[in-house]
Amino acid sequence: MAGLGDLLGRAVLWPFVLLARLIDLPLRVWQRWTGIGGMAAVFLAPTLLIFGVFVLVPLGLNFAYAMTGGTGILLGERPFVGFEQYGRLLECEDYTRRLTCREDQFWTAVGNTGVFVIFQVTLMVAVSLITALILNRNIRGRGFFRAVFFFPVLLSPVVVGLIWRWILQRQGLLNLIMVNLGLDPQVWLNDRFYAFAATIGVSTWAHMGFYTLILLAGLQAIPRDLYEAAEMDATPPTRVFRRITLPLLAPNLAVVLVLALIRGVQIFDEVYVLTGGGPGTSTLFLTQYIYEAGFASILRNPGLAAAASILMGAVLVVLTLLQLWLSRRAEGGRVR
């Protein structure tokens, strides 16, 4: 029986062994010709090819569209206009009053995005940090709660938007609970303040699990000896947090800040499903403006959308570099 089992195993594995030998033959020839260092090019080539096709080529096309005008999609049908699209976006009589700008919706989206990022990133980092500190403690069911907090990250942003739209709409679950409690129902998504607050809360709920995981990994990497020494010295918990936890967690906090900032500026999916940019333009953010200007509007202008996306990318790069510089400077000051 053992011999029969071995024979069947070889028969099953034979096609895979043959395939491996066929692949191994050209790789050996390539290694003899280029050396071991040349093998890296073989394994990196598919990734670089995909990166070039789906990242570098679209980026180059984006710059080309930003320098052309018209409503056509093909570059051959679009006349060269230089920096006219950027001038149209930035042209304002008074930058403190967006209605005096040529593209007032662009500046409305910029203002909404700026306010959203300030409040959402602050709330995201604070909630993620508090959650990570709690989950890092030796509490009952810690693994279960970690999974629960991370679960929303696994959901599609469209699903997140639909779930919360069903909860917050006029005949939604939240109003049903309020009516059963004897309270008056609210039009959550038709009020400018409530709708904007909902976008902040929903996006924080949907993504905080990811940032909590990053901070939790940083907390678990802090040596326990430091906490034991602080406990022996009867150091107050607040002082332990300020002098031990926070400085050693600074690299993880910097990563969370940068990622949350980038995600906040690029917010689109769940907000578009939740509010559609309304009521009015109260939840119109920059990415939705780019989408509508380039594709959804009747007077679509791909060049204007491309220019707006390049400006958004430039601001993101500047803010990211600034945050990294500040975090490194602060870390260097603590080391000295």
N, C-alpha and C positions, 0 to 999 in steps of 0.2 A: 504493500500500500504506500509505503514511504517513497519507493522508486516511482510509482505511478503519479503521486502528487508532485514529485520533483519534475517529472517529464511534462505534466500539464502546466506547471509554473513556467518552465522554459518556453513552452509553446505560446503561452500568453504574452510573455515578455519579449519574445523574439522580434516582433515588428518594431517595438520601441528601441531595442538594442540596435537593429539595423538602421533605423532613422538617426540614432545618436552617432553611429559610425559614419554615416553619410555626411552629417553636419560637421563632424570632427575633422574629416579629411581636408576640406578647404581652409578650416581654421588653422590646422597645422602648417599648411603651405604659407598662409598669410603670416604666421608667427615667425617662420624661418626667414621670410623676406623682410619684415619690418622690425622684428625683435619683439620682446615682451611689451615694450611701451606702445607699439602699434596696435596691440590687442584692445587697448582702451578705446581707440577710434571705432573699432567694430561694434562695441557694445554701446557707445555713446551716439553713434550715427543715427539709429532710429529715433531716439529721443530728441536729438538736435533737429532732425528732419521735421518731426511733428511740431516742435516748438517754432521752427521757422515758418511752417505752413499756416499754423493756427494762431501765432502771436506776432511774429515779426512782419509777415506780409500784411495782415489786417492793420497793424500799427502804421506801416508805410502808406497803405491806402487811406487811412484816416487823415494823415497829414496832407495827402494829395487832395482829398475831398475838401478839406478846410481851406485850400487855396483856390478852389473853383466855385462857380456859382450855378444858378439854375435849379430846376427840379428834376432833371434827368438822373438816372442811376449810373449809366455807363459813363466812364471818365471822358470818352471821346465826344460825348454830347454836352459836356460841361465846359464853359469858357473859363479861362484863367482870370481870376480877380485879385490875386495877391492876398493882402491882409485885410481885405474889405470885410470879410465875415467877422474877424476879431474886432474891427472898428465898429461894426454894427452892434455887437454885443456890449462893448464898453462905452458906447456913446451915450452920455447923459448931460443934461444941463445942470442938474444938482443931484449929486450922488446920495444925499440924505433923503431925497424924495424919489422913490422908484418910478412914480408915474411920469416923471420928466425924462425917463430913459427911453431910448428908441425900442429896446426889447425889455419892456417892463416886466413881462412874465419871467424872463431870465433872472432879473434882480429879485423878484419875489421868491423864486426858487432858491436863489443864493441865500437870502435872508432866512427863509424857513429852514434850509439845511443847516445854516450856522447855529440857529437857536436849538434845533433838534440835536445836533452833535454835542453842544455844550451840556445840555440836560441829560441826554441819553447816555453819553459816555461816562459822565460823572455818576449817574445812577448805576450803570452797568458795572463799573469798577467797584463801587461801594458795596453793592449787593453781592457781587462775585467774591469779594474779599471776606465779607461777613460769613457767607455760606461756606467758603473754604475753611475758615477758622473753626466753624462749628463742626463740619464734617471731618476735620483733622483730629478732633477730640475722640476719646474712647467712649462713644455712646452706643447704646443698643440699636441694632439694625442699621449700622453705619453703611454697609454695602448696599442695602436696599435704598436708602435715601440718596446715596451717590447715583445710583441708576435712575431714580425718579427725577433728580435735578438735571441729569444729562439727557433724558428721553426727548424733550422738545427739540434738541439739536438734530435729532434723527429725522424729524418731520420736514417735509417740503415747505418752503416759505409760502407757497400757494395754499397748502393745507392749513398752515397756521393762520393765514389771513381769513380763510373761510370759517374756521372754528370760531375765531373771535368775532367775526361778523355775525354769525348766528347767535352768539352770546349777547352782543351789544346792540343789535338792531332793535327797532321799535317794538316788535313782537318777540324779542329774544329772551333768552334764559334769565338774564340779569333783571330785566323789567318784570318778568313773571315772579321772581323771588321777591322783588320790592312790593309788588301788588299783594302778594300773600302776607307780607309783613305789615300791610296797611300803609305803605308809602306810595307816593305818586310816581308813576313811571317817567323816565327821562328820554329825551331824543339824543342819545349819546353821540351818534355819528353825524347828526345834523347840526350840532353846536360846534362852533369853531374851537373853543377852548377844550371841550371834552374830546373832540376828534383828535386834536393835536396831542393831548395827554394820552389818548388811547394808542397812538402810534408809538410813543415813547415806551409805554408799559408793555405793549405786545412785543415789540422788538427786543426789549430787555428780557422778557420771559422766554422768548424763543432762542436766545443765543447765550444767556448767562451760564448755562451748563458747560459750554466749551471753555470759557474763560475761568470758571471755577476749577475745572480740571487742571488748567495750567498753573493756577495759584496753589492748588492742593499739592501738585507735584513739587513746587518750590518749597512749600511748608514741610513736606516729608523729607526733603533733602537737607534741612537744617539739623545739625548734630544735636541729639538729645542731651549731650553733656552740658551744653550751654544752659539749657532750661533747668537741669538738675542743680548746677552751680548757683543759678539765680534763686532757686527755691531754697537752697541751703542758706543763702544770704538774706532770706526773707524779703526779696525784692518785690515791690508791688506789681500786679499784673500789667497795669498801664505802662509802667517803666520798662518791663520786659518786652512789651509789644513795641515801644518806641526805640529801644536800644538794641534789641536782638532780632525780633521777628521782621520788623519793617526794613531795616538796612539789608538783611540777608535775603529778603524777598524782593528787593528793588529790581534785579534783572528780570524776574518774572512779571513784575508790575509794569516795567517798561514795554515788554512784549505785549502784554494785555492792552496797554494804552494805545500802542501803535495799531494793533489789529482792530481794536474797537473803534478807533478813529477812522480807519480806512473803511470798515464796514458801515459806520454811521454815515459817512459822506456818500457811499454807494447804495444806500437804502432804496429799495424799489419794490420788490416782489410783494411782501406781505402788506405794505402800505397801499400799493395799487389795488390789491384785492380788497383790502379793508375799507378804504375811503375813496379810492379813485382820484385822489388829489383834492377832494372837497372836504367840507362844503365850500363852494367857491374855489379859491386857490389857497386855503388855509393849510392844507397838507400837501401842496405841490412842492416836491423836492427836485433837486438838480437832475438826478438820473431820469425821473419821469419827464422833466422838461426836454431833455435830450431825446428821449424816445418819441415824444409827441412831435417835436420839431422835425425829426428826421423821417418818421414813418406814419404816425397816426393823424397828423394834421392834414386838412384839405390842402392848404398851401405849404406842403412839406418842403423842407430845405435841408437836404443831407449835409451840405457844406456848413450851415449854421450849427447843426447838431454836432458835426465833427469838431468844429472850432470850440464849442462849449465843452466837449469831452476832453479836449487837449488842455484847456484852461483848468478844468477840474483835476486832471492828472498832474499838472504842474503844481497846483496848490497842495495836493496830497504828498507829492515828493518833498516839497519844502517843509511841510508840517512834520512829516516823518523824520527827515534829517534833523530838524530842530529838536524834536523830542528825544531822539537818540543822542544828540550832542548834550542836551541838558541832563539826561540820565547818566551818561558817562562822566560828565563833569561832577555831578553830585556823588557818584560812586568813587571817583578819584579823590574828592574832598574827604570822604569818610575814611579812605585808606590812609591818607596822610595824617 
